[in-house]
Amino acid sequence: MIASPQTAKSQIEVNSEQYFKPFAGKRIGRIRIQQLDVFGPSLQDTTIVLDNWLAKVGNGIHVKTRDGVLRKNLLFKTGDIVDPRTMAENEKLIRDLPYIKDVSIILIPDQLNSQIVDVLIVTKDNFSWGFLMNINGTKSARFDLFNQNMFGLGHEFSIGTVYHSHEYPTIGFRVFYGVNNIGGKFINGAFRIEDTYQKNAVSAMLGKRFLTTKTKNAGGLSFDRVFRYDYLSDDKILRLDTTVSFLNLDAWYGHAFVRKAEKQAAGHFIVAGRFFSQKFFERPTVSQQSNQLFHNHRIALASIAYSKRFLQKNNLVYGYGITEDIPYGDYLELTSGYDFGEFYNRTYLHLYYSKGMILPNYSYLRFGLGAGSFLHHNRLEQGTILGEGNFFSRLYNVNGHQFRQFINIRYIMGLNHFDREYLTLNNEWGIRGFKTQMVRGTQKLTLNMEAVTFLRSQFYGFRFAQYFFSDFGFIGDDSKFILDQDFYTGVGLGFRIRNESLVINTFEFRLAWFPITPPDMRPWTFRALGQPKSEFNDFLGRRPEILPYH
């Protein structure tokens, strides 16, 4: 027997296309799928078998993803010519599915025809069942049970209950159902209903994102009927002093002018349009000059963008040992629009640029710059100036453990924003663990630093990381230079636990100290919480948006 040599497939610190380049131009033959057990084997060693009862029970309960579901997520078929970029992006696409832990596409030269390669796709599922629980003494509690791969079909389902002893309804519920890649067209659909003391709403969506550099068309439709809520949307930091009721309708479409394969490295242009409508049914009293945030309005947006995106493989960045696809490249976007308001109309314009780079020592650096505003009677309204940067170092080895440094910086300034529209430093908006209603402003500068040590010890597939952090924030109005404004900081340490075979969030213990605190805050906090895994900023096309102000 003669075995043909096969190119070694490195998993980290390489361009994601590197493995596939020697096979470029060859024709794809047979396509096979090999699915590993959830607990035990890995993509690096598929022969591992765990004998403990927990692994056996878990593997017995879990329903593996059906082959047909995986094949629907392939960007190639038998007879196609191997394109390294398509192969690399297909790995990322499958790996990004909520029910997949990892995937490797392996090309095997045909023994009889050197111009044909067979494809072996090795996948490893996440254990699809999970739960979330949050208990705040006897005052409030939350519990959610979910499955992100119902019957191996790739469908997501969750049901949960929310309790609060001093609110109405005391016991509430929420239900979610989602379907990924409907009909193999990469269109996702979802339906959500909830009735808790926090929110009473029903929503539905249907949409397709720009998934790869070869995705030509994307778009979506969404419906969001909110009967009772204390916020204007889930991403707003402004908590209202009264509940509101409203209906949001949203539709968008985008088209990418994809270049031929040999010119893809030069990037491509994308045009997109969007129409958004918000109508209030319950709200505070409004007029042309008051409570502008509660005006009914319809906004039409159009954008033209330039996108150039590549991928690099790495690990131990935001994950705990799995392969991670790090996007880098360029994204330039010009967005314009018109707001048909309840009392007056206005135009909108913004320019945004983002660039990501893999540095020579495999560190990563990304920055983004943007400026935009509405214009009404030659006066800027709700204007935003934004600058941001993200960095993580290469992976160091410290006494047998692996270590990375993370640094994030962000500056944002608002111009003529409305009353009760402001910036804060609370939690993810600036300083982790920081929570106050007394620190607000119209401009802020935040710096977040974190040193993470990934411990080499494991326990039943759970991996551990310890970290030290320091967060700094300047916040105030636009009358003075930002470094002359109010200053706050938080420092502390934490411990994270994660099993990449499970769909539950990273569990985190965190102790923080705040040397300077407002009157409604304590200087020390300790929290145990579920922490969702961070995601990388991408450089593909997207739905036209207003520049974020938070």
N, C-alpha and C positions, 0 to 999 in steps of 0.2 A: 504494500500500500504506500502511495506517495501523497504526502500532505502538502498542499500549496501554502506558501508563507502568507500570513495575513498581517496587515498593518496593525500595530498595537494601538489600542484606543485609550489614550490618556484622558482622565476625567477632570483634571483641574489645571488652571493657569495656562490654557491654550485657547486659541481662536476656535470657536465651535465648528467651523468648516474644515479645520485642518485634517481631521481623520478621513473625511470624504473626498478630499481633493485628488488623491491618486486614482479614484474610481470615476472621475468626471468623464462624461462622454460615453460610458459603457451603458448597455441596455439592462433594464431590470427584469429578472426572471421570476422565479417563484417567491412569494411573500409568505413567511410563516410567523406565527405569534407564539411566544412562550411566556406563560404567566407564572410567576413565582408565588409561593405562599406569603401571606402577610407577615407572619412571624417566623424568622429563621434565616432563610437564604437572602443573599444580597446580590446586586448586579456584579460585584467583584468576585463573589464566591457563591455560585448557585447551588452548591452541594450541601450547604449547612442545614442541618435538621436539629431542631430543638426538642428535647425529650420532656421538658417540664410540662405540667398539666395545664398551666395558663396558656402557653403557646398552642397546645393541642386543642383546647376549648376554643380559643380565638380563631384558629384556622378552620375549625369545624363550623363555627357560627357564620363566618364571613362568606358571602356570595361573591365570587370573583366576577370582575367585569366581563361581560360577554364579548366574544371575539368580534361579533358584528358591530358592537359599539366602538371598539377600538379601530376597526377598519374604516368606520365612517369618519374618523379623525385623521386619516392619512391624506397627505397632499400629493401622493403619487400612486401609480398602479403598475401592474405588469405590462411591460412593453415600453414604458417611459425611459427617457435618457436620464442618467444620474446627474442631478444638479446639486453641488455641495451646499449651497445656501438653502435650498428647499429642504434638504435632509436635516440640516442643523435647526432650522426654524420649526420643522415638524416635531423634533424632539422637545423643543421648548413648549410648543402648543400642547402636546400630550402631557408634559410634566406639569403644566399649569392647570390641568383639570383638577377639580377639588378632590376627586376620589383616587388620584394616582400619586404615589409617593415618588417613583422614579421610573425612567425608561432609558433604554439604550438601543439604537438602531445599528445593527451590525451587518456589514456587507461581506458576502462570501463569494469569492471567484468561482465560476462554474468550471468543473474539471475538464469538460470537453470543448468549451468555447470560451476563449479568453476575453471576448467582448461582452459577455453576459455575467452579471452578478446576481446571486440570490440575496434576499433580504430577510434577516432574522430580527424580529422586534421583541425584546425582552422587557417585560413590564412587571412592576410590583405595586399592588394596590395599597391604599390606606385602609385600615380597618374602618368600615363605613359608619359604625354606630358611635355616637358620642353624646356628651351632655355638658351643660353649663349650669353652675350654681353660684349664687351670690346671696349671702345672708348678712343682714345688718342688725344684729341683736334680735329683739322681738318686734322691731319697728317695721322692717321691710325685708322681702326675700324675692328671689327670682330663680326659676328652674326651667331649663329647656332640654328636651330630648330630640335628637336629630339623627338622620341617616342621609349621607351624601351620595349614596349609590344604591338606591332602592332596587332590589332584585337583580343587581348587576347591570341595570339599564342606564346608569348615569343620571338618574333623576334624584333631586334633593327634596327632602321633606323634614320639617321640624314642627314641633308643637311645644308650647311653653305656657307657664302660668306665672303671674306676677302678683305679689301680695304687699299691701301697705295698710297698717293698722289705723292710720289717721286720714286716709284719702278714700275717695269714692270713684269707681267701685273698689271695695276692699280686696277682692280677688278678681283678677282679670286674666285674659288669655291672649295668645297670638299663634297664628298658623301660617306656614310658608310652604309653597310647593314650586319647584323650579325644574326645568328641563333644559339640558345642555345639548347643543348641536341637533336641532330638530331637522329630521329628514336628511342629515348629512350636509346641510347647507351652512353650518356653523352659525345658525340663528338660535339664540337662547330666549327662553320664555320664563316668566315667573309671575306668581300670584301671591299676595300677602293680605292678611286681614288681622287686625288686632283691636282689642278693646280692653285697655288697662287704665289705671289712674293717670298714666303719663300721656296716653294718646288713644284716640278712637279713629281708625282709618281703614280704608281698603285701597289696594293699589294693584296694578297689573302692568307688565312691560313685555315687549318683544323687540329684540335688537341683535345686531351683529357689529362687532368692533373691527377695526383694522388689526388683523391678527399677525400678519407677516408683511414683508416688503413686497410681496406679490399679490396681496389682497387688493382687488380693484374697486370693489363696492362695499360700503358699510352704511348703516343707518339704524333707526329705531323709532318705536312708538311707545309712549308711556301714559298711563292714566293714574292719577293720585287724588282720591277724594278723602279729605281730612275733615272729620266732623268735630273734633275737639283736640287742641294741641296748644302747648305753651311756647312753641317755636314756629318760625316761618318755614324752616326745612331742617332736615336731619344734620346738615353740615353748618348750621348757623350757631354762633356762640351766644347770640342775643336771646336771653330768656325773657319772655313777655310778662307783664304784670296782669294780663288777662288772657283767657283762652280765645282762640280764633278758629274759624271754620272756613275752608276754601277748597277750590278745585284747581288742580294743575293738569294741563294737557301739554304734551311735548312730542315733537316730531322732528327728525333730522335725517339727512342723507349726504353721503360723501362719495366722491369718486377719485381714485388715484390713477395718474397717468404713468403706468408701470413701464419701465424701460426693458429692453431685451436683456437676456441673461448676461451678455458680455459687457453691458453698460450699467448694470445694477449698482456697481460700487460708486457711481456718480450721484446716486440718490434720485428722487423723483418728486413731482409736484402733486398736490392734493387740493381739490376744491370741495367745499362743503357748505350746506345751508341748514338752517334750523328755524323752527317757529315754536315759540313758547307762550302759553297763555295762563294767567292766574286770576281767578275770580273769587272774591271773598263773599261769604254769606253771613258771617259774624265777625265783627271787628270793632275797634274803637271808632269814635266819631272822626271823620276825615274832612279835610278841605284842601285847597290847592297848596297851602303853606304849612299844613300840619299833618302829622302821621302819614308822611309820604310812603313809608314802608308798607302801608296797608292799602295803597291805591290798587285798583284793578288795572292790569296792563297786559298788553300783548307785545312781544318782542320778536322781531325778525333779524337773524344774524347770518352773515355770510363770511367765509374765511378762505384764504388761499395760503397754503403752507408748503414748505420744502422739507423733506424728510430724508435722512440718511441714517440707517441703523445697522449695526453689526452686533454680534454676540460673542461673549467669552465665557468659557466654563470655569467655575470655581466652586469652592465649598467652604463651610464654616464662615459664612458672612451673616446672613439672617437665618439660615438653616443650621441643623445640627448633624452634619455629615452627609446629607443628600447633595446631589449635583445641583448647582444653581446657575442659571443662565443670566449673565450680567449684560444688559443692553448698553451700548455706547454709540456715539455718533452726534448728529446735529439735527435740530428742529427749529425752524423759523416760521412764525405764523403772523399773518396780518388779518385781523378780524374787524369787520364793520357791521353796523346794524342800525335799526330804527325802532324806537320804543313808542308804541301807540298807547299813550297813557290815558287815564280816566279824566284828567284835568288839562293835560298838555302833552305834546309830543316832543321827542328829543332824539338826537342821533348818538351813535356810539362808535368808538374806534379804539383799538389797542394793537400794540406790537409786542411780540414775545419771542425771545430766543433762548435756547437751551443747548448746552454742549456737554457731552460725557466723554471722558478719556481714560484709557487704561495706561497707567504710568509704567516706565521701564521696569520697576521692581514689583509689578503686579498690584500696586496700589490703585485706587480708583478716585477720580475727581469729577464732579459734575457741578455746573453752575447754571443759573437761569436769571434772565433779566427781562423785565416787562414794565410797560407803562400804558395806561388806558384811562378813558373817562367818557361819561355822557356829556353832551353839549346842549345847553338850553339857553337861547337868547345870548349867545356868545359868552356864556359862563359855564365853567366846568362844574359838573355835578357827579358825585360818587366816583371821583377819580382815584386811581391807585397807582403807586409806584412800588415796584417789587424787585428785590434782589435776593438770591438764595444760593447756597452752596452746600454740597455734600462730599465728604471724604471718608474713605476707610483705608487703613494701612494694609500692607502685605501681612501674611500670616507668619508670626514669629513663634519660635519654639523656646519655652521657658520651663526648665526643669521637667521636661517630658510633657508639659501641657502646651496647648496652642493659644496664641494671644493675638488680638486685633485692637486697634484704636479707631474710634469713630468720632468724627467732628461734623456738626451741622451748624450752619449759620444762616440767619434770615433777617432781612430788613424789609419793612413794609410801612408805607405812609399813605394816609387817606387825604383826599382833597375835597372839601365841601360835602362831606357825607351827611346823611340825615340824622335828626335827633334819634337817640336810642340805638344808633348804629356805631359800634365802637370796637376797639381791640382790647384783648386781655392777655394775661400771661398764664392763664389757668391750664394745667395739665398739658395735653398735646399741643396747645397753642403757645407754649413757651417754656414753662418750668414744671417738670413732672412732680405731681403731688401738691402743687400750689393751687389753692382754691379759695377765691375771695370775690365778693361783689363790689369791693371798694377800690380796686386797682383797674382803671380803665384809661384809654387814650386813643389818639388818632394816628400815632406813629409808634413803632417799637423796633427794637433790635434784640435778637435772641441768639445765644451761643450755647450749644449743647455738646458736651464732650463725654465720651464713655470709653472705658478700658475694659474689655471683655476677655476673660480667660475661659476657654473651653476645656473642661476637665476631662481627663482620659478615662476615668472610671465610668462604668455603665451598670445599670440594674434593671434586668428584664426589658432591655431595649430603651430604657429611659437614660437620657444623657443630661449632663449638668453643666451650667456655666455660672461663674461668679463675675460680678462687675462692680466697678466704682464709677460714679458719675458726678459731674458738676455742670449745673445749668445757670446761665446768667441772662438777665433781661433788663433792658432800659425801656421805659414806656412814658409817654406824655403827649402833649399836644404839638402842633406844628409851629409854635411861636419861638422855639429854641432848638439848637443843635441837639441831636438825639443823645449824645454822651453827657449832656448837661441836664437830662431828665431824671425822673425817679429810677432808682436802681434796686433790683431784687436778685436774690440768688438762692439756689438750693444745691446741697451736696449730700451724697449718701452712698449707700452700697446696696447690692441686691443679689438675689440668687434665683436662677431660672432652671426649670425642669421641663424637658420636652421629650416625647417619643414620636419620631417622625412617621411611625406606622399608624398613629392615631390621628383622627381629624380634629381632636380637641385643641384649643389654643395652648400656647406655652403658659405654664403656671409660674407665677413670679411672686417672690417675697421681696419687699423693698422698704428700707428704712431711710428717711430723708430728714435733713435739718435745714431750717431756713433762718439764717442769722438776722434778717430784717423781715418783719411781718407786719401787716396791717392789723387793726384791732380785732377783726373777725376771724383771725387765724391763729393756730397754735404753732410754736416753733418746731415741733417734732411730729412726724406722722409715720405710722407703720401700716403697710397695706399688703394684703395677699389677694392677688387678682389674676384673672385670665388675660393674657396679653396676645393679641393676634400677631402673626408673623408679619414683619415689615415687607413692603414690596419695592422693587426698583422703579424709578422713573423711566419711562420708555420714550422712544423718539419716533414713534409711528404717528399716523394721522389720528384725529380725534374729533369728537363733536364740538362745534363752536361753543365757546363758553365766555362769560364775563370774567375778567381777571379776579381771582379770589381775594377777599378782604377779610382775613382772619389770622 
